Every structure is written in structure tokens, then in C-alpha cells.
């Protein structure tokens, strides 16, 4: 083997170190580029999304009612696939939130109306997350994401462990008292597959709820997402909801 | 529809404070899911105590070695019961093993459990008792029992010194493998909770570590109490050096578990994130008694004080025994309270972080108090059967018998 002097060794090592260090100056630029991830709807057609315009919601609760009828959700006040929350902000800084029977029967008149600074309604439902925690934790894969982006539960396969209910950050799942499985919004999959709108969108009198194909550049929902300032709930969770909101207040969770 | 459930939820609706998401009214995981980490914790802790003797050569605790293995086995056999009782469709429970969803922490439970039960614990108990099993299969007078031992030999009746030496080596190897397996089993249970980002009371990487150390404390305390109880029943003198050593390990486990819990609490308070307000209300309100009084004061500080006192003051044997008994019992109660505070406490507040629901434990019914008591007592019944069939004190007496003719 060729003799390798100490000087040569140090020179080679220093050269290698320099070569590696030079990457430090080039890599960050590449790394920044790598943050971009192509949304799945660029590849799959159709790919369903949902949007809510908070500024248009009048809190009539027809969506929650229609959902219960269409999907045979138990009529009790603690089982919902969708519900509407009312937020009342007071001059004192106090915030009152309520959703009596999901908003189906209306809301009681607020006390001391003169102290109210602002008030609005926020419809809630399954966010059909791209990285859905409920899907992640299901031990048998009964919860799954369809090709067209909808998160569903296979009722014939769910073992009823309720782990998904714990894992959903949005409280969108409940344990069906008759079927003994987890239940949630299906985006009215049985309707949208036939080209119909979801029940809640169908009955919304103000167009506050919007549903459509994210893969279609001409769809109303794509235009809405492109033109409006939109937000998602609990974005820090990294769940990538496909339900987006316009006009969401920071106090809404 | 289960009308009793609906009625109790309608009632609960009036007890809600603040705003909760409507679906958050029903508490999904009941007392049975409190028992589940409690029972697996006892398994892991008992096994750790056994491995202290086997792997780390702590000779003083030899009298508890076999007992620890049997305790671990008795509790492990029941560990899946509360889970299965709790399922909406218990008949589909087997799907966790048949078609596991690889991204699910829960799906891995079956494999960790089976590995630990089949490969580690059963093998180890069998190897350790093999000589006696063969002997009993020859000498036992009661024939059904003799037949049982005969089957248990698995057709191997070679108990030559060379063969026993191999048993011992394999046994030691199994304990070395078993130690991380026991920690994995319980660390994994902690991960089931710690990995739920939706719940700020659960979501912390410290959760598996806290679970492991509190498991050690509960397992050691459990074995210690059972050992003392058995000595009393059999009218045998307690081996004090053994009890003192077990007491020392119990103190260590409680100190580490408690320190980690406090570290977690301080970190949460210091970071004071979005969920801090609701957590503060939770600890100061619904968990005040079960956490501050039972878990922290009675379950951690008191046993630490008592066991610490034994270390620094030269106390007479009688007082030490009372202190050990008290500390063991308090530690077990405290760790049960800790599991309760994690599992039930974490479901009291809504993910809206704006309100609380309530939990009214049913008495009868699949997930009621009686079920829980049965599930909690069942391991002790199994242990009694195991003690009858595989008396852990046989080794010592066997050795005494063997050595007496020579003497």
C-alpha cells in the first residue's frame, strides 16, 4: 500500500470537509423547494372538497337537520355528523359559544345584547383530512380514504374500539348507539356518486356551504379556493383538512 | 337503541359546563380502559423485578423471583379482557390480529402481547419450573394433577445436570430479551395515549416513559404485597433482606415516575400553550381529589416519605413491615389514580377546549363497576391457581430436601 503521510492525510481530510461544507451554502435553497407538495387532486379525478363561507351562514340549522334525515343519524342532541356553532363576543372580552341541539331548533336569544360586539355562526363537520388521524389510528383499517378523497367508515368492519373518536381533533365522530360502530360525515357519498349535492349543501339557503371537485379547475370550489382568503381549523395539527373556511375568527376551534 | 345509555346522556347534557362539541358529551373510554394500562403495568413491573434477580444478579430478592413471574403471567392472561369487553363488536376483535392496519398503534398490541406472552413469559416460566414439573409428574399422588404435570413436561423428562444448565442459560437469555419486551409492552401502552395529538392531556413523548416507570412501581409494589401476604398465609418468616431490597427498588421507581410526571406538569405550565387554561381548570376541578390528593399526595409523596425514612432511620423490623405494607398499598392506589386521571381525565374536557363533560360510571352492564371489579380480581384468582399448581417456594424446599440426606 502507498505510504500516506500525516500531511497528506490532513490535506485530504480538509479537502473532504470543505467539499461537504460547501453544500451548506447550496442545500437550503433546494430544501425550500422541497416544501412544495403537489396536492393529490392534481393527479386524481375527481377529488372532493368542501368549503364554508362563515360570513354567509345565518345559523338556520337546516343543514344539520337535513343531514340527520338523509343519513339516519340518531335524533339525540349528542350525535351529529354536522352541527352549527354560534359565537358571541362581548365587550368584556368574554366569548360565549353554544350549539343547542346542533342548531337544529334555533338558538335562545342572547342575554344583554347591548354588550355584544360581534356574533357569527360556524358550521362544523368532518374535515375529510388529507392526513386524517382517524384513518391513521384505526387498528383494522375500517376507516379509510377513498380514491376521490373522502374519509369513510366501513360499518361491517369497524370493531368499535373508539380510538378514531379519540383521535379526531374536531369532534366529528360519534359512537353509533344502535350499530355500535364509529360514525361520521360521509360527504353523502351515496349522493355525490350519483352526481347529486350533499344534503347539507342542497338545503343551505344562503350558499354558505359549498361542495365540489377540487381537480376541476373550473369548479366553483376551485375558484373559491383560488380567489378567497381561506383557513382551516387547527392547522397546526398537520391534518391538512379538505374543508376550508372563509371568514374564520381566530377564536374558532 | 340502548335506552339506559341515552337516558344517562340526556342527563349528562344538563351537567355540561362551558361549550363542548356535541359529540364530546359521551365519554368514549370507560373504567375498563383505566384497568387496561393498570393491568399491563403490573405485568411489566413484576417482570422487571424478576429480571433484577436474573439479569442484574440482585441475589437478595431471590425469594420473589418466581412469584414475580407468576404474578406477571396471571395479570397478562387478563390484560386483553377489558379491551375486548369494551369493544362495540367484540366478535370482530380478532381482526386486529388478522388484518392489522400497520399505521395504527393499537393494531400492534396483538403482536407485542403475543410475543411477550408466548415467547417470553410462558417460555421462561416453563424453563424455570421444568425440573420440578418433571419431578411432580413422577411423584404427584393426585392423578389429575399428575396428568397435568405430565402434559406440561411436553414430553421432555431429561433433567440431567447438563440439561438443567442449558435451561438456565436459555432462561437467562430469555430474561435479557424479556426485559426490553416488558418495557416495550408497557411503553407501547403509553404510546397509545401519547401519540394522540388531538388530546393535549395525552399528547406527550414522555407518556410512554412515565407509563414504564409507574408500571415498575406498581408491579414491584404488587409483588411485595403478595409476597408479604403469602408469607403470612403460609406462616413463614418474611425474608427481611429481600423485603428491604424490594422496598429500595420500589422507592427508586416511585421517585423516577413522580419526577417525570412533575417534569411533564412543569413543562406544560411553563409553555402555557392554547390548552393550558382548560388543563388548569381540569386539575383544579374535576381531578383535584383523584390527582392532587390520591395520585400525588397519597400515592407518591407518602410512600416516598415512608420508604425514604426506612433508608435513613434504623427502624425495627415490625415498623419496617408496616411501612412497606402501607407504601405498597398507597403506591398501588396512587398508580390506579394516575391511570384514571390519564384515561378519564383526558376525556373530561372537550376538544373545543371550552368546556367539560361528565362521567357517570354505571354499576352493572358490560362497562360498569362490577365488570371492572371482576376484571380486577380475576388475575388474583388465576394467581391462586398458578400458586397451587406451580408453588414458587418449591424450589427452596426441594433444594433443602435434596441437601438434607447429604448433610
Interface residues (C-beta under 8 A of the other chain):
Chain A: X74 X76 X77 X78 X79 X80 X83 X85 X96 X97 X98 X99 X102 X124 X133 X135 X136 X137 X138 X139 X140 X141 X157 X158 X159 X160 X161 X162 X163 X165 X166 X167 X168 X169 X170 X171 X172 X173 X174 X175 X177 X178 X179 X180 X181 X237 X253
Chain B: X1 X2 X5 X6 X9 X10 X13 X19 X20 X21 X22 X23 X24 X25 X26 X28 X29 X83 X86 X87 X88 X89 X90 X92 X93 X95 X96 X99 X100 X101 X103 X104 X105 X106 X107 X109 X192 X195 X196 X197 X198 X199 X347 X350 X351 X352 X353 X354
